[in-house]
Amino acid sequence: MTDGNAPLEVIATSLKRERARAGLSLTEVARRAGVAKSTLSQLESGTGNPSVETLWALCVALDVPFAHIVDPPRPRVHVIRAGEGPGVASEKAAYRATLVSSCPPNARRDMYRIDAEPGPGRESDAHMHGLVEHVVMGGGRALVGVADNPVELGPGDYIAYPGDVPHIFRALEPGTHAVLISEHT
């Protein structure tokens, strides 16, 4: 804070971020907080002079601690070493998926590290409607994509395909590994 004034730019960015995270409209947050929509609009644009009471009411409406609004977010570093992390193996293939980043509230993606060995491959049934899978190969080779038309990929290759139809990941070399991101729409 400078000169005892509220950090308006930080508050504006934080309010927009938290409102988007909550999936709420400007009108709905203002209603829940008991503040005028114009007041919230001014705060989100970096103008206005918010009182502690107004900010507390907005924090309650957004279900966030006061610090999330007035203290700028700091980057979080999360490291999972190869071979570590919560993994789940396939019953039918030499395939292991390790969750490396779960979908935070109101976001729409999960990230996995895939370790696979040659064999029948991991055949997946269709997932929820609109899901798209993205795969970046780290090493080895694999057939990846829609089950009736998979694509052979090598290290560094990328593919995106609909996950709401049957699809496959079949390793063609020992030690095949990749990153898979499931994007929910």
C-alpha positions in Angstrom: 0.0 0.0 0.0 1.1 3.5 -0.7 0.2 6.6 1.3 -2.3 4.5 3.3 -4.6 4.0 0.3 -6.0 0.6 -0.6 -4.1 -1.3 -3.3 -6.8 -0.7 -5.9 -5.1 -2.5 -8.8 -4.5 -5.6 -6.7 -8.1 -5.5 -5.4 -9.5 -5.0 -8.9 -7.5 -8.0 -10.3 -8.4 -10.2 -7.2 -12.1 -9.4 -7.4 -12.3 -10.3 -11.1 -10.3 -13.5 -10.6 -12.3 -14.6 -7.6 -15.7 -13.8 -9.3 -14.6 -15.7 -12.4 -13.5 -18.6 -10.2 -16.9 -18.7 -8.5 -18.7 -18.5 -11.8 -20.8 -15.5 -10.6 -22.0 -12.5 -12.4 -21.3 -8.9 -11.3 -25.0 -8.6 -10.4 -25.0 -11.8 -8.3 -21.9 -10.9 -6.3 -23.2 -7.4 -5.6 -26.5 -8.9 -4.5 -24.9 -11.4 -2.2 -22.5 -8.8 -0.7 -25.3 -6.2 -0.3 -23.4 -3.6 -2.2 -24.4 -1.6 -5.3 -23.5 -3.2 -8.6 -21.9 0.1 -9.6 -19.6 -0.1 -6.5 -18.4 -3.5 -7.5 -18.0 -2.5 -11.1 -15.8 0.5 -10.0 -13.7 -1.8 -7.7 -13.2 -4.2 -10.5 -12.1 -1.4 -12.8 -9.5 -0.2 -10.2 -11.4 2.9 -9.2 -13.4 3.8 -6.1 -12.5 3.8 -2.5 -13.4 0.5 -0.8 -14.1 0.4 2.9 -13.0 -2.6 5.0 -16.7 -3.4 5.4 -17.3 -3.5 1.6 -14.3 -5.7 1.1 -15.3 -8.1 3.9 -18.8 -8.3 2.4 -17.4 -9.2 -1.0 -15.1 -11.8 0.5 -18.1 -13.4 2.2 -20.1 -13.3 -1.0 -17.1 -14.9 -2.9 -16.3 -17.3 -0.1 -12.6 -16.3 0.0 -10.4 -15.0 2.9 -9.8 -11.3 3.1 -6.1 -11.8 2.2 -7.1 -13.2 -1.2 -8.5 -9.8 -2.2 -5.9 -7.4 -0.8 -2.7 -9.5 -1.0 -1.4 -10.3 -4.5 -1.2 -14.0 -5.3 2.2 -15.6 -5.2 3.2 -18.3 -7.6 3.0 -21.8 -6.2 5.7 -24.2 -7.2 4.8 -27.9 -7.1 7.3 -30.5 -8.1 6.6 -34.2 -8.6 9.7 -36.2 -9.5 9.5 -39.0 -12.1 8.2 -42.2 -10.4 6.5 -40.3 -7.6 2.9 -39.1 -7.2 -0.5 -40.8 -7.0 -0.7 -43.3 -9.8 -3.3 -45.8 -11.0 -2.4 -48.8 -13.2 -4.6 -50.3 -15.9 -5.8 -53.9 -15.4 -5.6 -54.7 -19.1 -2.4 -52.9 -20.3 1.1 -51.9 -19.1 -0.2 -48.4 -18.6 0.0 -46.2 -15.6 -1.6 -42.7 -15.2 -0.2 -40.4 -12.5 -2.2 -37.4 -11.6 0.2 -34.4 -11.5 -2.3 -31.6 -11.4 -5.9 -31.9 -10.6 -8.6 -29.5 -11.8 -9.0 -26.7 -9.3 -12.5 -25.5 -8.4 -14.3 -24.0 -11.5 -11.4 -24.8 -13.8 -11.7 -27.4 -16.4 -8.6 -29.5 -16.8 -6.6 -32.3 -15.2 -3.0 -33.2 -16.1 -1.5 -36.7 -16.0 1.9 -38.3 -16.6 1.5 -41.5 -18.6 4.0 -44.4 -18.3 3.3 -47.3 -20.7 4.9 -50.4 -22.0 4.3 -52.3 -25.3 1.2 -54.5 -25.3 -2.5 -54.3 -26.0 -2.7 -50.6 -25.0 -5.1 -48.7 -22.9 -8.5 -48.6 -24.6 -10.8 -45.9 -23.1 -14.5 -45.7 -23.4 -16.0 -42.3 -24.2 -15.8 -39.8 -21.4 -18.1 -36.9 -20.6 -19.5 -34.9 -23.6 -17.2 -32.2 -24.8 -14.0 -33.5 -23.2 -10.8 -33.1 -25.3 -7.6 -34.9 -24.5 -4.2 -33.4 -25.3 -1.0 -35.6 -25.3 2.6 -34.5 -25.5 5.0 -37.4 -25.9 8.1 -37.3 -23.7 9.8 -40.4 -24.9 9.2 -43.7 -26.7 6.6 -44.1 -29.4 2.8 -44.8 -29.1 -0.4 -45.0 -31.1 -2.6 -42.3 -29.6 -6.1 -40.9 -30.4 -9.5 -41.9 -31.6 -9.7 -45.7 -31.3 -10.6 -46.3 -35.0 -7.9 -44.0 -36.3 -5.0 -43.5 -33.8 -1.8 -41.6 -34.8 1.8 -42.8 -34.2 3.6 -40.3 -32.1 7.3 -39.9 -31.1 9.2 -37.7 -28.6 8.0 -34.1 -28.6 4.9 -34.9 -30.8 1.5 -33.4 -29.8 -2.0 -34.6 -30.5 -5.5 -33.3 -29.4 -8.5 -35.5 -29.9 -12.1 -35.8 -28.7 -12.2 -37.8 -25.4 -15.9 -38.2 -25.7 -15.5 -41.1 -28.2 -13.6 -44.3 -27.6 -9.8 -43.7 -27.7 -6.5 -45.5 -27.2 -3.0 -45.1 -25.9 -0.8 -48.0 -27.0 3.0 -47.9 -26.4 5.2 -49.2 -29.2 8.5 -49.0 -27.4 9.6 -49.8 -23.8 9.8 -46.8 -21.5 7.2 -44.8 -23.4 6.0 -41.7 -21.4 3.8 -38.7 -22.1 1.8 -35.9 -20.5 -2.0 -36.1 -21.0 -4.3 -33.1 -20.3 -8.0 -33.7 -20.1 -9.9 -30.5 -20.9 -13.5 -30.3 -19.9 -15.8 -27.9 -21.7 
